[in-house]
């Protein structure tokens, strides 16, 4: 279970990550519209999401068993903010519907990727613990 401090830290990170992604979509829309830059944006999201998970893990002091629940909370909060903004204030991301659609796709990719990486990191840790206990 996550404690109160961890909840606060995770929610703060969710808001910060949401703000950063929103700023990127709004201020650098060409990074989504151009085919090559859009593809590169998806690829570079992999190490960025991985580093974000490491940052959240360290700052929220998450144990290995808390990694997936912690990442899920960050993703849930940021997704709810994105969904609300896309529904009621889409101009936060920009005025071009094409950019909004591409930005929403990039956000979904990032959320799914974040959860997949958290699961992989937790599974790797669990596997190394199981392997370590078998070798004794």
Buried (B, 14 or more C-beta within 10 A) or exposed (E): EBEEEBBEBBBBBBBEBBEEBBEBBBEEBEBBBEEEEBEEBBEEBBEBBBEBBEEBBEEBEBEBEBBBBBBBBBBBBBBEBBEEBBEEEBEBBBEEEEBBEBBBEBBEBBBEBBBEBBBBBBEEBEEEEEEEEEEE
